[in-house]
């Protein structure tokens, strides 16, 4: 395998580790990245979705394309993709519905 393969593996490892780290931070201390903080209303739920998506993508990448052709791993690879999509859905459920630049409700006017 060429050196490009190892660059891709390294980049993919960093990406899923970062996503899992954000999920763990959201679950434990309710911290979410500043660029999505206004949209996330349930940080713990968002964090569980991020963690599930990171695990699913890891299963998909490291048992599928990065490992090589092995039909025996196909159920695990497809299961990883299903887990990734399910994690993305859970992340969406943790966010405020509506437009990208949602305005927070004015609670002081009541």
Backbone as CSV, one residue per row, in Angstrom:
resi,resn,N_x,N_y,N_z,CA_x,CA_y,CA_z,C_x,C_y,C_z
1,UNK,0.834,-1.181,0.000,0.000,0.000,0.000,0.873,1.235,0.000
2,UNK,0.436,2.218,-0.750,1.213,3.440,-0.884,1.101,4.339,0.328
3,UNK,1.897,5.374,0.323,1.900,6.293,1.462,0.613,7.104,1.533
4,UNK,-0.063,7.294,0.405,-1.320,8.029,0.423,-2.350,7.315,1.277
5,UNK,-2.333,6.010,1.243,-3.258,5.232,2.069,-3.088,5.585,3.544
6,UNK,-1.872,5.681,4.004,-1.639,5.970,5.416,-2.013,7.399,5.772
7,UNK,-1.886,8.327,4.817,-2.368,9.693,5.063,-3.881,9.697,5.245
8,UNK,-4.585,8.949,4.408,-6.038,8.868,4.529,-6.460,8.209,5.838
9,UNK,-5.772,7.156,6.210,-6.078,6.488,7.476,-5.837,7.442,8.649
10,UNK,-4.735,8.171,8.602,-4.440,9.126,9.676,-5.465,10.238,9.758
11,UNK,-5.845,10.792,8.619,-6.857,11.847,8.608,-8.198,11.327,9.103
12,UNK,-8.600,10.136,8.662,-9.873,9.552,9.104,-9.858,9.279,10.603
13,UNK,-8.729,8.819,11.118,-8.609,8.571,12.551,-8.760,9.867,13.337
14,UNK,-8.124,10.931,12.875,-8.265,12.231,13.541,-9.705,12.735,13.504
15,UNK,-10.372,12.560,12.369,-11.740,13.055,12.222,-12.711,12.329,13.148
16,UNK,-12.658,11.005,13.181,-13.605,10.283,14.039,-13.241,10.443,15.517
17,UNK,-11.959,10.608,15.822,-11.568,10.860,17.219,-12.070,12.216,17.667
18,UNK,-11.972,13.219,16.806,-12.488,14.546,17.148,-14.001,14.512,17.347
19,UNK,-14.708,13.805,16.481,-16.158,13.712,16.620,-16.539,12.976,17.904
20,UNK,-15.835,11.909,18.213,-16.113,11.189,19.458,-15.794,12.069,20.659
21,UNK,-14.716,12.842,20.579,-14.374,13.750,21.675,-15.431,14.811,21.895
22,UNK,-15.977,15.362,20.805,-17.059,16.335,20.944,-18.299,15.694,21.554
23,UNK,-18.576,14.461,21.161,-19.717,13.758,21.743,-19.535,13.506,23.229
24,UNK,-18.354,13.091,23.630,-18.086,12.842,25.050,-18.160,14.133,25.849
25,UNK,-17.636,15.243,25.279,-17.715,16.535,25.967,-19.169,16.971,26.145
26,UNK,-19.997,16.742,25.142,-21.407,17.123,25.238,-22.145,16.261,26.258
27,UNK,-21.795,14.987,26.339,-22.468,14.094,27.280,-22.076,14.410,28.721
28,UNK,-20.800,14.638,28.957,-20.322,14.773,30.333,-20.462,16.181,30.904
29,UNK,-20.086,17.206,30.127,-20.102,18.568,30.684,-21.027,19.501,29.903
30,UNK,-21.871,18.952,29.018,-22.846,19.729,28.243,-22.182,20.817,27.407
31,UNK,-20.987,20.554,26.895,-20.288,21.518,26.051,-20.433,21.106,24.600
32,UNK,-20.812,22.059,23.765,-20.879,21.834,22.320,-20.031,22.901,21.627
33,UNK,-19.549,22.640,20.419,-18.703,23.620,19.727,-19.443,24.944,19.523
34,UNK,-18.713,26.045,19.561,-19.355,27.362,19.448,-20.140,27.569,18.156
35,UNK,-19.724,26.956,17.050,-20.401,27.203,15.783,-21.762,26.546,15.687
36,UNK,-22.126,25.644,16.602,-23.474,25.059,16.600,-24.185,25.257,17.926
37,UNK,-23.587,25.995,18.814,-24.138,26.166,20.165,-25.539,26.765,20.153
38,UNK,-25.808,27.691,19.242,-27.131,28.334,19.215,-28.230,27.377,18.785
39,UNK,-27.872,26.355,17.995,-28.893,25.439,17.486,-29.136,24.242,18.393
40,UNK,-28.170,23.865,19.202,-28.304,22.660,20.026,-29.051,23.016,21.313
41,UNK,-30.199,22.392,21.494,-30.989,22.645,22.700,-30.894,21.488,23.690
42,UNK,-30.458,20.331,23.244,-30.269,19.174,24.119,-28.864,18.623,23.890
43,UNK,-27.873,19.195,24.599,-26.483,18.810,24.339,-26.184,17.343,24.623
44,UNK,-26.821,16.777,25.631,-26.539,15.373,25.955,-27.021,14.455,24.827
45,UNK,-28.202,14.721,24.316,-28.727,13.926,23.197,-27.859,14.118,21.960
46,UNK,-27.464,15.354,21.696,-26.577,15.639,20.568,-25.258,14.885,20.726
47,UNK,-24.735,14.834,21.945,-23.484,14.138,22.213,-23.587,12.640,21.988
48,UNK,-24.695,12.044,22.407,-24.870,10.610,22.156,-24.938,10.330,20.664
49,UNK,-25.575,11.223,19.923,-25.623,11.067,18.467,-24.246,11.181,17.832
50,UNK,-23.452,12.149,18.306,-22.100,12.325,17.767,-21.232,11.115,18.073
51,UNK,-21.355,10.578,19.275,-20.570,9.411,19.656,-20.978,8.183,18.839
52,UNK,-22.277,7.991,18.669,-22.749,6.853,17.860,-22.301,6.995,16.408
53,UNK,-22.364,8.210,15.875,-21.936,8.435,14.495,-20.439,8.171,14.338
54,UNK,-19.643,8.566,15.324,-18.194,8.331,15.253,-17.879,6.841,15.294
55,UNK,-18.561,6.108,16.148,-18.333,4.662,16.224,-18.787,3.993,14.923
56,UNK,-19.932,4.407,14.406,-20.426,3.834,13.153,-19.500,4.106,11.984
57,UNK,-19.000,5.333,11.889,-18.088,5.652,10.794,-16.772,4.908,10.946
58,UNK,-16.322,4.722,12.182,-15.100,3.949,12.414,-15.278,2.503,11.958
59,UNK,-16.392,1.901,12.331,-16.661,0.531,11.879,-16.682,0.456,10.357
60,UNK,-17.361,1.408,9.742,-17.454,1.400,8.290,-16.073,1.533,7.637
61,UNK,-15.322,2.546,8.050,-14.046,2.821,7.375,-12.990,1.763,7.642
62,UNK,-12.842,1.377,8.899,-11.708,0.524,9.246,-11.973,-0.961,9.032
63,UNK,-13.236,-1.348,8.860,-13.531,-2.731,8.499,-13.874,-2.870,7.022
64,UNK,-14.076,-1.735,6.350,-14.454,-1.756,4.945,-13.349,-1.272,4.038
65,UNK,-13.462,-0.034,3.550,-12.533,0.451,2.522,-11.066,0.449,2.936
66,UNK,-10.759,0.768,4.169,-9.362,0.831,4.576,-8.761,-0.550,4.836
67,UNK,-9.597,-1.540,5.038,-9.106,-2.891,5.329,-8.849,-3.684,4.055
68,UNK,-9.694,-3.493,3.079,-9.547,-4.231,1.831,-10.772,-5.088,1.572
69,UNK,-10.833,-5.719,0.421,-12.016,-6.510,0.075,-12.098,-7.800,0.896
70,UNK,-13.115,-7.888,1.717,-13.362,-9.079,2.527,-14.865,-9.180,2.729
71,UNK,-15.513,-10.071,2.024,-16.966,-10.178,2.072,-17.453,-10.624,3.447
72,UNK,-16.593,-11.256,4.222,-16.983,-11.683,5.560,-17.240,-10.521,6.505
73,UNK,-16.683,-9.366,6.202,-16.873,-8.179,7.038,-18.053,-7.322,6.595
74,UNK,-18.712,-7.689,5.521,-19.797,-6.877,4.968,-20.905,-6.574,5.982
75,UNK,-21.370,-7.529,6.798,-22.416,-7.178,7.765,-21.962,-6.121,8.774
76,UNK,-20.705,-6.178,9.189,-20.198,-5.193,10.146,-20.039,-3.826,9.495
77,UNK,-19.605,-3.835,8.247,-19.432,-2.581,7.511,-20.785,-1.903,7.312
78,UNK,-21.779,-2.661,6.876,-23.108,-2.092,6.685,-23.743,-1.689,8.015
79,UNK,-23.484,-2.463,9.056,-23.964,-2.087,10.388,-23.344,-0.780,10.853
80,UNK,-22.084,-0.578,10.533,-21.428,0.680,10.871,-22.061,1.851,10.151
81,UNK,-22.418,1.667,8.891,-23.059,2.753,8.152,-24.447,3.045,8.716
82,UNK,-25.174,2.006,9.094,-26.494,2.206,9.708,-26.343,2.942,11.042
83,UNK,-25.347,2.570,11.836,-25.101,3.250,13.115,-24.721,4.709,12.885
84,UNK,-23.939,4.992,11.842,-23.575,6.366,11.518,-24.817,7.194,11.190
85,UNK,-25.695,6.675,10.349,-26.908,7.404,9.961,-27.819,7.584,11.178
86,UNK,-27.942,6.545,12.002,-28.760,6.664,13.212,-28.193,7.731,14.150
87,UNK,-26.878,7.798,14.266,-26.256,8.834,15.089,-26.530,10.224,14.558
88,UNK,-26.518,10.380,13.232,-26.835,11.677,12.640,-28.277,12.080,12.918
89,UNK,-29.188,11.114,12.888,-30.594,11.396,13.202,-30.727,11.825,14.657
90,UNK,-30.038,11.146,15.568,-30.090,11.517,16.987,-29.500,12.910,17.185
91,UNK,-28.442,13.242,16.460,-27.889,14.595,16.544,-28.910,15.625,16.068
92,UNK,-29.637,15.320,15.017,-30.672,16.251,14.536,-31.761,16.442,15.575
93,UNK,-32.109,15.380,16.306,-33.139,15.491,17.327,-32.688,16.376,18.490
94,UNK,-31.395,16.516,18.684,-30.876,17.368,19.742,-30.783,18.826,19.360
95,UNK,-31.116,19.148,18.108,-31.022,20.527,17.638,-32.392,21.170,17.526
96,UNK,-32.375,22.488,17.515,-33.592,23.269,17.357,-34.093,23.136,15.928
97,UNK,-35.380,22.868,15.750,-35.908,22.811,14.388,-35.994,24.214,13.796
98,UNK,-35.931,24.292,12.498,-36.073,25.585,11.837,-34.879,25.914,10.994
99,UNK,-34.712,27.200,10.757,-33.654,27.644,9.862,-32.293,27.546,10.521
100,UNK,-31.283,27.732,9.718,-29.899,27.631,10.188,-29.573,28.712,11.210
101,UNK,-30.058,29.909,11.018,-29.791,31.016,11.931,-31.026,31.269,12.797
102,UNK,-31.358,30.313,13.619,-32.530,30.429,14.466,-32.323,31.526,15.497
103,UNK,-33.394,32.237,15.818,-33.351,33.283,16.819,-33.904,32.710,18.113
104,UNK,-33.183,32.935,19.200,-33.637,32.439,20.490,-34.877,33.210,20.930
105,UNK,-35.817,32.551,21.618,-37.017,33.257,22.068,-36.676,34.283,23.144
106,UNK,-37.407,35.371,23.138,-37.208,36.442,24.104,-38.001,36.124,25.366
107,UNK,-37.330,35.627,26.397,-38.010,35.233,27.625,-38.177,36.398,28.594
108,UNK,-37.470,37.511,28.385,-37.563,38.656,29.293,-38.815,39.483,29.053
109,UNK,-39.454,39.345,27.912,-40.622,40.155,27.586,-41.881,39.652,28.276
110,UNK,-41.837,38.504,28.883,-43.044,37.942,29.526,-43.256,38.469,30.887
